[in-house]
């Protein structure tokens, strides 16, 4: 009798860390919702959702830790995710300026247009996603959100996922669209609400920007560190919105 053929070793999936980030987001929102329910909140899940800018920080910290762990297992460092080599000589500054000039409108217009189409108002989804917080917490978030966002999301999607999709033989355009779609769709979990308009708004609002960032990194890999800095600074606007809601009137 012939011996059975040994099973092929399991190949590391590029999807583990992106899915782990979504799971972390759900755990963070659920944990806060449980605490709010115990404190007597009448709608703890929705209230926990409106505090997502706060629990985003520990989710980002855990994402960074997982990326560092994965890099160590592969004999690399976390910083290596931002150090992609480029075979295209020339300065990065013109590319970075192009990235900012095009990326700015792409980060704002889909948000506004979708909100107007879904709610008839450019701020239709804001009350669902944001709420006043203690000013001390907001002050800490002004520092922590841009730093952790700049390190976590570009590293995960553009430094980790995108190269693996390309390396696994996925056609370039399909890999780019897939990565951009996943990068955009993660916002369904930041925060997660059972509201179809809110979900559609959050899931699609950053797809054009994500596709632009993916194209830039494929075309010019050395841009990734600069894009990470820009991404972190862009997220200051989230905390400023919370700050505006948190300041006393009058």
C-alpha positions as CSV (number, residue, x, y, z in Angstrom):
1,X,0.0,0.0,0.0
2,X,1.4,3.4,-1.0
3,X,2.0,5.9,1.7
4,X,-0.3,8.9,1.4
5,X,1.2,12.0,-0.1
6,X,2.2,14.5,2.5
7,X,0.1,17.6,2.7
8,X,1.5,20.7,1.3
9,X,2.5,23.2,4.0
10,X,0.0,25.9,4.7
11,X,0.9,29.2,3.0
12,X,0.8,32.3,5.1
13,X,-2.3,34.2,4.1
14,X,-2.0,38.0,3.5
15,X,-5.5,38.4,5.0
16,X,-4.7,37.5,8.6
17,X,-3.6,40.9,9.7
18,X,-6.3,42.9,7.9
19,X,-9.0,40.6,9.3
20,X,-7.3,40.8,12.8
21,X,-7.6,44.6,12.6
22,X,-11.4,44.4,12.0
23,X,-11.8,41.9,14.8
24,X,-9.9,44.2,17.1
25,X,-12.3,47.1,16.2
26,X,-15.3,44.9,17.0
27,X,-13.8,43.9,20.3
28,X,-13.0,47.5,21.2
29,X,-16.5,48.7,20.3
30,X,-18.2,45.8,22.0
31,X,-16.1,46.2,25.2
32,X,-17.0,49.8,25.5
33,X,-20.7,49.0,24.8
34,X,-20.7,46.4,27.6
35,X,-19.2,49.0,30.0
36,X,-21.8,51.5,28.9
37,X,-24.6,49.0,29.3
38,X,-23.5,48.2,32.9
39,X,-23.5,51.9,33.6
40,X,-27.1,52.2,32.5
41,X,-26.8,53.5,28.9
42,X,-30.1,53.0,26.9
43,X,-28.3,52.5,23.6
44,X,-24.7,51.3,24.5
45,X,-23.7,50.1,21.0
46,X,-24.6,53.3,19.3
47,X,-22.9,55.4,22.0
48,X,-19.8,53.2,21.9
49,X,-19.8,53.8,18.1
50,X,-19.7,57.6,18.6
51,X,-16.6,57.2,20.7
52,X,-14.7,55.4,18.0
53,X,-12.0,58.1,17.6
54,X,-11.0,57.2,21.2
55,X,-10.9,53.4,20.9
56,X,-9.2,53.7,17.5
57,X,-5.9,54.4,19.3
58,X,-5.7,51.0,21.1
59,X,-6.8,49.2,17.9
60,X,-4.0,51.0,16.1
61,X,-1.5,50.1,18.8
62,X,-2.5,46.5,18.6
63,X,-2.3,46.6,14.8
64,X,1.3,48.0,15.0
65,X,2.2,45.3,17.5
66,X,0.9,42.6,15.2
67,X,2.7,44.0,12.2
68,X,6.0,44.2,14.2
69,X,5.5,40.6,15.3
70,X,4.8,39.4,11.7
71,X,7.9,41.3,10.5
72,X,10.1,39.7,13.2
73,X,8.8,36.2,12.2
74,X,10.0,37.0,8.7
75,X,13.4,38.2,9.8
76,X,12.6,41.9,9.2
77,X,11.8,45.0,11.2
78,X,8.6,47.0,11.4
79,X,10.3,50.0,9.7
80,X,11.0,47.8,6.7
81,X,7.3,48.1,5.8
82,X,8.0,51.7,4.9
83,X,11.4,51.1,3.2
84,X,10.3,49.7,-0.2
85,X,13.0,50.2,-2.8
86,X,12.3,51.9,-6.1
87,X,14.1,51.2,-9.4
88,X,12.9,54.6,-10.7
89,X,15.5,57.3,-10.1
90,X,14.6,60.9,-9.4
91,X,13.4,63.0,-6.5
92,X,10.2,62.2,-4.6
93,X,9.1,65.7,-4.0
94,X,7.2,66.3,-7.3
95,X,5.4,63.0,-6.7
96,X,4.6,63.9,-3.2
97,X,3.2,67.3,-4.3
98,X,1.1,65.5,-6.9
99,X,-0.1,63.0,-4.2
100,X,-1.3,65.9,-2.0
101,X,-2.8,68.0,-4.7
102,X,-4.9,65.1,-6.0
103,X,-5.4,63.3,-2.7
104,X,-6.9,66.3,-0.9
105,X,-10.0,66.6,-3.0
106,X,-10.3,62.8,-3.2
107,X,-10.4,62.6,0.6
108,X,-13.1,65.2,0.9
109,X,-15.4,65.2,-2.1
110,X,-16.7,61.6,-2.0
111,X,-17.5,62.1,1.7
112,X,-19.6,65.3,0.9
113,X,-21.2,63.9,-2.2
114,X,-22.2,60.6,-0.6
115,X,-23.6,62.3,2.5
116,X,-25.7,64.7,0.4
117,X,-27.0,61.8,-1.7
118,X,-27.9,59.6,1.3
119,X,-29.1,62.2,3.8
120,X,-29.6,65.3,1.8
121,X,-27.0,67.0,4.0
122,X,-23.2,67.2,3.9
123,X,-23.2,66.4,7.6
124,X,-25.8,63.6,7.6
125,X,-23.6,60.9,9.1
126,X,-21.7,63.1,11.6
127,X,-24.1,62.7,14.5
128,X,-23.9,58.9,14.2
129,X,-20.1,58.8,14.3
130,X,-19.0,61.6,16.6
131,X,-19.8,62.7,20.1
132,X,-18.5,65.2,22.7
133,X,-15.7,63.8,24.9
134,X,-13.8,65.1,28.0
135,X,-11.4,67.8,26.9
136,X,-8.4,66.0,28.5
137,X,-9.1,62.9,26.4
138,X,-9.4,65.0,23.3
139,X,-6.1,66.7,24.0
140,X,-4.4,63.2,24.2
141,X,-6.1,62.1,21.0
142,X,-4.7,65.1,19.2
143,X,-1.3,63.5,19.6
144,X,-2.1,59.8,19.6
145,X,-4.6,59.6,16.7
146,X,-2.3,61.0,13.9
147,X,0.8,59.1,15.2
148,X,-0.9,55.7,15.4
149,X,-3.0,56.2,12.2
150,X,0.1,57.2,10.3
151,X,2.0,54.1,11.5
152,X,-0.8,51.5,11.4
153,X,-2.9,51.9,8.2
154,X,-0.3,52.7,5.6
155,X,2.0,50.0,6.9
156,X,-0.8,47.4,7.0
157,X,-2.5,48.0,3.6
158,X,0.3,49.6,1.5
159,X,3.4,48.1,3.1
160,X,2.1,44.6,4.1
161,X,-1.0,43.6,2.1
162,X,-0.3,45.2,-1.3
163,X,3.1,43.7,-1.8
164,X,1.8,40.2,-0.8
165,X,-1.1,40.4,-3.3
166,X,1.3,41.3,-6.0
167,X,3.8,38.7,-4.9
168,X,1.1,36.0,-4.9
169,X,0.6,36.4,-8.6
170,X,-2.6,38.4,-8.6
171,X,-2.7,40.6,-11.8
172,X,-1.5,44.1,-11.0
173,X,-4.8,45.9,-11.6
174,X,-6.8,43.4,-9.7
175,X,-4.3,43.5,-6.8
176,X,-4.5,47.3,-6.7
177,X,-8.3,47.4,-6.8
178,X,-8.5,44.7,-4.1
179,X,-6.2,46.4,-1.8
180,X,-7.9,49.8,-2.3
181,X,-11.3,48.2,-1.7
182,X,-10.2,46.5,1.5
183,X,-8.5,49.7,2.7
184,X,-11.7,51.6,2.2
185,X,-14.1,48.9,3.4
186,X,-12.3,48.7,6.8
187,X,-14.1,51.9,7.7
188,X,-17.3,49.9,8.0
189,X,-15.9,48.8,11.4
190,X,-14.8,52.3,12.5
191,X,-17.4,52.3,13.8
192,X,-19.8,49.5,13.1
193,X,-23.5,50.4,13.0
194,X,-26.5,48.5,11.6
195,X,-27.6,51.4,9.4
196,X,-27.4,50.9,5.7
197,X,-26.9,54.5,4.8
198,X,-24.1,54.9,7.3
199,X,-22.5,51.7,6.2
200,X,-22.6,52.7,2.6
201,X,-21.2,56.1,3.4
202,X,-18.3,54.8,5.5
203,X,-17.5,51.9,3.2
204,X,-17.3,54.0,0.0
205,X,-16.2,57.5,1.1
206,X,-12.5,56.7,1.0
207,X,-12.3,54.3,-2.0
208,X,-11.2,56.9,-4.5
209,X,-8.5,58.1,-2.2
210,X,-7.4,54.5,-1.3
211,X,-7.1,53.7,-5.0
212,X,-5.0,56.8,-5.6
213,X,-2.7,55.9,-2.7
214,X,-2.3,52.3,-4.0
215,X,-1.5,53.6,-7.5
216,X,1.1,55.9,-6.1
217,X,2.8,53.3,-4.0
218,X,2.9,50.8,-7.0
219,X,4.2,53.5,-9.2
220,X,6.6,55.1,-6.7
221,X,7.3,52.8,-3.6
222,X,9.6,55.3,-2.0
223,X,6.6,57.6,-1.4
224,X,5.2,55.4,1.3
225,X,6.9,57.1,4.3
226,X,5.7,60.5,3.1
227,X,2.2,59.2,2.5
228,X,2.2,57.8,6.0
229,X,3.0,61.2,7.5
230,X,0.4,62.9,5.3
231,X,-2.2,60.2,6.4
232,X,-1.5,60.8,10.0
233,X,-1.8,64.6,9.7
234,X,-5.0,64.2,7.7
235,X,-6.6,62.3,10.7
236,X,-6.1,65.3,12.9
237,X,-9.3,66.5,11.4
238,X,-11.2,63.7,13.2
239,X,-10.0,64.9,16.6
240,X,-10.7,68.5,15.7
241,X,-14.3,67.6,14.9
242,X,-14.6,65.9,18.3
243,X,-13.0,69.0,19.9
244,X,-15.6,71.3,18.3
245,X,-18.4,69.1,19.7
246,X,-16.7,69.0,23.1
247,X,-16.2,72.7,23.7
248,X,-18.8,74.4,25.8
249,X,-21.2,76.6,24.0
250,X,-21.2,80.4,24.5
